[in-house]
Amino acid sequence: MPNAEQELVAAVMDGLVDLAAMAIDPKDGSLYEDPHPMRLRTYEDEHLMVWYQTIPHRSRVYLKRVNL
């Protein structure tokens, strides 16, 4: 993946990590009310689509796939 795309993915993931730290999903709201908090999630904008998973008990967000 070219450097410009890597930087874009890194910026998006930084934002998703910040939201997960506050227990917020960008589409669905509170992670506290989610019956399946570790499900595979998606985020997309005009440049990319990412699949990721939040693991609250490990304080982690895992990037699973990127489509540019």
C-alpha positions in Angstrom: 0.0 0.0 0.0 1.5 3.4 -0.9 2.5 5.8 1.9 -0.4 8.2 1.3 -2.9 5.5 1.7 -1.2 4.1 4.8 -1.4 7.6 6.4 -5.1 7.8 5.6 -5.8 4.4 7.1 -3.7 5.3 10.2 -5.7 8.5 10.6 -9.0 6.7 10.3 -7.9 4.0 12.8 -6.7 6.7 15.3 -10.2 8.1 15.2 -11.8 4.7 15.6 -9.6 3.9 18.6 -10.5 7.3 20.2 -14.2 6.5 19.7 -13.8 3.0 21.1 -12.1 4.4 24.1 -15.2 6.4 24.8 -17.4 3.3 24.0 -18.9 4.9 20.9 -19.4 3.3 17.5 -19.4 5.9 14.6 -22.6 4.5 13.1 -24.5 2.8 15.9 -23.9 5.0 19.0 -23.0 3.5 22.4 -21.1 0.3 22.6 -22.5 -0.2 26.0 -26.0 -0.9 24.5 -24.6 -3.2 21.7 -25.7 -6.8 22.3 -22.7 -8.0 20.2 -19.9 -5.6 21.1 -17.1 -7.7 19.4 -18.9 -8.1 16.0 -17.1 -7.1 12.8 -17.8 -3.4 12.1 -17.3 -1.3 9.0 -16.4 2.3 8.5 -16.4 4.0 5.1 -15.9 7.5 3.7 -15.2 8.8 0.2 -11.7 7.4 0.1 -11.8 4.0 1.8 -13.7 1.3 3.6 -12.3 -0.6 6.6 -13.5 -3.6 8.5 -12.5 -3.6 12.2 -13.3 -5.2 15.5 -13.4 -3.8 19.0 -12.4 -6.0 21.9 -13.3 -4.0 25.0 -11.9 -6.3 27.6 -8.5 -6.1 25.9 -8.8 -2.4 25.2 -8.0 -3.1 21.5 -9.3 -2.2 18.1 -8.2 -4.7 15.4 -8.1 -3.7 11.7 -9.3 -6.7 9.6 -9.5 -5.4 6.0 -9.1 -2.2 4.0 -10.6 -1.4 0.6 -9.3 1.7 -1.2 
